Amino acid sequence: MRPPTEPEVLAELAGMLTVVLDDCGLGDAEVTMQTRFTEDLGLESIDLVTLAGQLRERWGDRINFAEFVAGMELDEIIGLTVGRLVEYVVDRLQPGERA
């Protein structure tokens, strides 16, 4: 099975975000690679925890959101874009990456 491409991951991530945003009453937001989780979508830390669970459910233990953000400074987390997460997911799902 081939690893997913960036457009495929973006589409799936946008679907996950739609669910999270619907719960917040923001379901109409457009999600692109440049969309920022906090500034554009208004997500709070609890929303990111929900998203982290969805990511792990979909792609397994190779996608660890907490590990992904652990090395970031606070301003990097606040400015985190969907595209940066998409790139992380695609990279982690490449053949030969550790599980």
C-alpha positions as CSV (number, residue, x, y, z in Angstrom):
1,M,0.0,0.0,0.0
2,R,1.4,3.4,-1.0
3,P,1.7,6.2,1.5
4,P,-0.8,9.1,1.1
5,T,0.1,12.2,-0.8
6,E,-0.1,15.8,0.6
7,P,-3.5,16.5,-1.1
8,E,-4.9,13.2,0.2
9,V,-3.8,14.0,3.8
10,L,-5.0,17.6,3.5
11,A,-8.5,16.3,2.4
12,E,-8.7,13.9,5.3
13,L,-7.4,16.4,7.8
14,A,-9.9,19.0,6.5
15,G,-12.6,16.4,7.1
16,M,-11.4,15.8,10.7
17,L,-11.3,19.6,11.3
18,T,-14.8,20.0,10.0
19,V,-16.0,17.6,12.7
20,V,-14.0,19.5,15.4
21,L,-15.2,22.9,14.0
22,D,-18.8,21.8,13.8
23,D,-18.6,21.0,17.6
24,C,-17.4,24.6,18.1
25,G,-20.0,26.1,15.7
26,L,-17.4,27.0,13.1
27,G,-18.0,24.3,10.5
28,D,-17.9,26.7,7.5
29,A,-14.2,27.6,7.7
30,E,-12.1,26.9,4.7
31,V,-9.1,24.6,5.4
32,T,-5.9,25.0,3.2
33,M,-2.3,24.3,3.7
34,Q,-1.8,27.9,4.9
35,T,-4.7,27.8,7.4
36,R,-3.5,28.4,11.0
37,F,-5.1,26.2,13.7
38,T,-5.3,28.9,16.4
39,E,-5.4,32.2,14.5
40,D,-7.6,31.2,11.5
41,L,-9.7,28.4,12.9
42,G,-9.9,29.5,16.5
43,L,-9.0,26.1,17.9
44,E,-8.1,25.8,21.6
45,S,-5.9,23.2,23.2
46,I,-8.8,20.9,23.9
47,D,-9.7,21.0,20.2
48,L,-6.1,20.0,19.3
49,V,-6.4,17.1,21.8
50,T,-9.5,16.0,20.0
51,L,-7.7,16.3,16.6
52,A,-4.7,14.4,18.0
53,G,-7.1,11.5,18.9
54,Q,-8.6,11.5,15.4
55,L,-5.1,11.5,13.8
56,R,-4.0,8.5,15.8
57,E,-7.3,6.7,15.2
58,R,-6.9,7.2,11.4
59,W,-3.1,6.7,11.0
60,G,-2.1,4.8,14.1
61,D,0.8,5.4,16.5
62,R,3.1,6.7,13.8
63,I,1.2,10.0,14.0
64,N,1.8,11.4,17.5
65,F,0.6,15.0,17.7
66,A,2.1,15.5,21.1
67,E,5.5,14.4,19.9
68,F,5.1,16.6,16.8
69,V,4.6,19.8,18.9
70,A,6.9,18.9,21.8
71,G,10.0,20.5,20.2
72,M,8.2,23.7,19.2
73,E,8.3,27.1,20.9
74,L,5.0,28.5,22.0
75,D,4.8,31.0,19.1
76,E,5.4,28.1,16.7
77,I,2.5,26.2,18.2
78,I,0.2,29.3,18.0
79,G,1.2,29.9,14.4
80,L,1.0,26.2,13.4
81,T,-0.5,25.7,10.0
82,V,-2.4,22.8,8.6
83,G,0.3,22.4,5.9
84,R,3.0,21.8,8.5
85,L,0.9,19.1,10.1
86,V,0.1,17.6,6.6
87,E,3.9,17.5,5.8
88,Y,4.5,15.8,9.2
89,V,1.9,13.1,8.5
90,V,3.1,12.4,5.0
91,D,6.7,12.2,6.2
92,R,5.9,9.8,9.1
93,L,3.9,7.5,6.8
94,Q,6.7,7.1,4.3
95,P,8.1,3.5,4.0
96,G,11.0,2.9,6.4
97,E,9.9,5.4,9.0
98,R,9.8,4.1,12.5
99,A,6.5,3.0,13.9
